[in-house]
Amino acid sequence: MLTAEPITHILRDAAGLAWIDRTRIKVLEVALDHVAYGWSAEEIHRQHTNLSLAQIHAALAYYYDHQAAFDQQMTESLIEANRLAAATIDSPLRRRLRLLQPPV
């Protein structure tokens, strides 16, 4: 008889955020590397040498198991980042910095 051995490298905190066990890296960060840059698990491993391939594969599996929610979170974050960038395009700081630039 075979016994299933659950292997998990993913923990959820009290707020429901998924983290890679024994790290300070969220599953979302690994998912973003995969989605935004098209990185494979091996490339993510080259970029994040502190993560094992097992941890990365577990994070990607968790992402795919919850893809709709993660993709929605990514979309909302991008919308918010764009909104904040647009709101600061003519901020007082940027105006002061433009005044410091030499004329072209």
Rosetta silent file (secondary structure, phi, psi, omega in degrees, C-alpha in Angstrom):
SEQUENCE: MLTAEPITHILRDAAGLAWIDRTRIKVLEVALDHVAYGWSAEEIHRQHTNLSLAQIHAALAYYYDHQAAFDQQMTESLIEANRLAAATIDSPLRRRLRLLQPPV
SCORE:     score description
SCORE:     0.000 S_00000001
   1 L     0.000  135.878  178.628    0.000    0.000    0.000 S_00000001
   2 L   -91.196  143.551  177.057    1.281    3.450   -0.897 S_00000001
   3 L  -115.423  126.548  177.485    1.123    6.308    1.548 S_00000001
   4 L   -73.084  131.283  178.612    0.814    9.836    0.277 S_00000001
   5 L  -111.088  108.690 -179.999    3.420   12.090    1.788 S_00000001
   6 L   -69.961  127.195  177.076    2.368   15.717    1.715 S_00000001
   7 L  -116.561  118.423  179.845    5.270   17.928    0.796 S_00000001
   8 L  -134.883  141.449  174.887    4.675   21.589    1.317 S_00000001
   9 L  -121.713   12.152 -173.655    6.918   24.552    1.329 S_00000001
  10 E  -116.637  133.635  175.063    4.061   27.034    1.540 S_00000001
  11 E  -125.211  147.323  174.140    2.588   28.631    4.648 S_00000001
  12 E  -110.237  135.037  179.850   -0.279   31.088    4.935 S_00000001
  13 L   -86.179 -177.606 -176.634   -0.133   33.824    7.535 S_00000001
  14 L   -60.890  -27.129  179.626   -3.025   35.214    9.592 S_00000001
  15 L   -85.609   -3.471  179.374   -3.888   37.615    6.766 S_00000001
  16 L    90.354    3.800  178.606   -4.084   34.738    4.303 S_00000001
  17 L   -76.347  137.831 -179.540   -0.884   35.620    2.420 S_00000001
  18 E   -91.723  128.291 -178.938    1.051   32.645    1.094 S_00000001
  19 E  -122.439  151.787  171.993    4.759   32.557    1.966 S_00000001
  20 E   -78.899  127.426 -175.744    7.548   30.164    1.098 S_00000001
  21 L   -54.453  137.521  177.368    8.363   28.321    4.312 S_00000001
  22 L    61.341   28.510  175.261   11.440   29.496    6.217 S_00000001
  23 L  -138.782  177.310  173.339   11.931   32.516    3.956 S_00000001
  24 L  -111.513   30.411 -176.107   10.718   36.086    3.709 S_00000001
  25 L  -113.125  127.904  178.102    9.504   35.552    0.159 S_00000001
  26 E   -80.961  150.024  174.464    5.845   35.567   -0.787 S_00000001
  27 H   -57.025  -37.804  179.641    4.476   33.118   -3.320 S_00000001
  28 H   -56.451  -37.235 -179.440    3.249   36.197   -5.206 S_00000001
  29 H   -64.768  -42.152  178.092    6.861   37.339   -5.751 S_00000001
  30 H   -67.961  -41.790  178.510    7.803   34.041   -7.399 S_00000001
  31 H   -61.850  -40.047  178.522    4.579   34.099   -9.433 S_00000001
  32 H   -63.973  -42.356  176.798    5.362   37.643  -10.604 S_00000001
  33 H   -58.228  -41.252 -179.027    8.839   36.593  -11.739 S_00000001
  34 H   -68.884  -45.776 -175.966    7.245   33.775  -13.705 S_00000001
  35 H   -76.648  -49.545 -173.654    4.433   35.865  -15.215 S_00000001
  36 H   -71.520  -40.750 -175.844    6.168   39.210  -15.762 S_00000001
  37 H  -103.461  -10.384 -177.529    9.530   37.928  -16.996 S_00000001
  38 L    71.580   21.918 -177.059    8.525   34.509  -18.285 S_00000001
  39 L   -71.903  138.887  172.895   11.163   32.926  -16.069 S_00000001
  40 L   -78.028  171.998  176.645   11.227   29.176  -15.636 S_00000001
  41 H   -59.573  -37.844 -179.358   11.742   27.599  -12.227 S_00000001
  42 H   -66.385  -40.422  178.167   15.414   27.175  -13.097 S_00000001
  43 H   -68.451  -39.492  176.462   15.810   30.869  -13.987 S_00000001
  44 H   -60.466  -39.539  177.969   14.007   31.911  -10.802 S_00000001
  45 H   -63.414  -39.247  177.278   16.471   29.684   -8.941 S_00000001
  46 H   -65.362  -33.794 -178.626   19.398   31.444  -10.639 S_00000001
  47 H   -82.778  -28.501 -178.585   17.944   34.806   -9.601 S_00000001
  48 L  -124.274   76.238 -173.696   16.987   33.710   -6.062 S_00000001
  49 L   -65.814  -15.651  178.486   19.800   31.392   -5.012 S_00000001
  50 L   -77.963  -10.023  177.999   18.436   31.273   -1.475 S_00000001
  51 L  -100.780  139.975  174.684   15.419   29.300   -2.728 S_00000001
  52 L   -81.765  160.219  175.599   15.575   25.623   -3.553 S_00000001
  53 H   -60.833  -34.946  178.620   14.043   24.319   -6.751 S_00000001
  54 H   -62.427  -43.343  178.456   11.567   22.422   -4.580 S_00000001
  55 H   -63.218  -41.709 -179.164   10.446   25.673   -2.918 S_00000001
  56 H   -66.264  -45.391  178.340   10.105   27.387   -6.291 S_00000001
  57 H   -63.054  -38.053  177.516    8.131   24.531   -7.798 S_00000001
  58 H   -64.240  -41.238  178.830    5.886   24.486   -4.714 S_00000001
  59 H   -64.488  -42.736  178.694    5.306   28.236   -5.062 S_00000001
  60 H   -67.008  -37.942  176.552    4.474   27.878   -8.754 S_00000001
  61 H   -63.033  -42.369  178.778    2.157   24.941   -8.020 S_00000001
  62 H   -63.692  -41.891  176.817    0.416   27.031   -5.360 S_00000001
  63 H   -57.845  -49.746 -178.103    0.140   29.908   -7.849 S_00000001
  64 H   -66.035  -31.901  175.956   -1.445   27.644  -10.467 S_00000001
  65 H   -67.764  -24.519 -176.877   -3.829   26.171   -7.886 S_00000001
  66 L  -127.645   33.347 -170.204   -4.980   29.718   -7.051 S_00000001
  67 H   -58.512  -42.641 -177.623   -4.210   31.441  -10.346 S_00000001
  68 H   -60.018  -44.337 -179.868   -7.411   33.466  -10.692 S_00000001
  69 H   -66.930  -42.277  178.765   -6.945   35.087   -7.273 S_00000001
  70 H   -65.040  -44.331 -179.856   -3.240   35.760   -7.849 S_00000001
  71 H   -62.847  -38.161  176.671   -3.846   37.197  -11.319 S_00000001
  72 H   -63.746  -42.177  178.559   -6.555   39.460   -9.900 S_00000001
  73 H   -64.145  -40.093  177.748   -4.156   40.646   -7.189 S_00000001
  74 H   -63.536  -43.314  179.301   -1.462   41.320   -9.802 S_00000001
  75 H   -63.204  -45.352  179.548   -3.909   43.309  -11.932 S_00000001
  76 H   -63.269  -39.137  178.476   -5.089   45.361   -8.955 S_00000001
  77 H   -65.261  -40.450  178.771   -1.488   46.073   -7.922 S_00000001
  78 H   -65.738  -42.205  177.519   -0.605   47.216  -11.435 S_00000001
  79 H   -61.240  -44.029  179.710   -3.648   49.496  -11.583 S_00000001
  80 H   -65.718  -41.147  178.308   -2.729   51.002   -8.209 S_00000001
  81 H   -63.317  -41.771  177.834    0.911   51.493   -9.242 S_00000001
  82 H   -65.198  -39.286  178.737   -0.186   53.240  -12.431 S_00000001
  83 H   -63.635  -45.311  179.614   -2.603   55.426  -10.463 S_00000001
  84 H   -64.870  -39.731  178.541    0.109   56.433   -8.001 S_00000001
  85 H   -63.872  -42.058  179.631    2.580   57.147  -10.816 S_00000001
  86 H   -67.042  -35.322 -178.468    0.044   59.339  -12.586 S_00000001
  87 H   -70.399  -23.410 -177.714   -0.781   61.174   -9.361 S_00000001
  88 L  -105.325    7.519 -176.141    2.858   62.077   -8.802 S_00000001
  89 L   -61.512  -30.945  178.488    3.761   62.997  -12.361 S_00000001
  90 L  -125.207   44.733  179.833    3.631   66.704  -11.490 S_00000001
  91 L   -71.102  159.299  177.085    4.338   66.532   -7.785 S_00000001
  92 H   -55.240  -38.454  179.106    6.070   69.434   -6.025 S_00000001
  93 H   -63.430  -46.548  179.315    9.229   67.335   -5.736 S_00000001
  94 H   -63.082  -37.946  177.046    9.314   66.586   -9.458 S_00000001
  95 H   -61.980  -43.903  178.297    8.759   70.265  -10.257 S_00000001
  96 H   -63.240  -41.245  179.276   11.713   71.215   -8.026 S_00000001
  97 H   -64.771  -38.917  177.462   13.881   68.540   -9.624 S_00000001
  98 H   -62.945  -35.236  178.335   12.992   69.768  -13.119 S_00000001
  99 H   -67.728  -27.289  179.804   14.094   73.258  -12.106 S_00000001
 100 H   -80.542  -17.756 -178.218   17.489   71.856  -11.054 S_00000001
 101 L   -74.120  138.254  176.599   18.110   70.171  -14.397 S_00000001
 102 L   -68.899  149.378  179.245   20.313   72.077  -16.828 S_00000001
 103 L   -63.530  146.319 -177.872   18.595   73.139  -20.050 S_00000001
 104 L   -88.452    0.000    0.000   19.000   70.732  -22.926 S_00000001
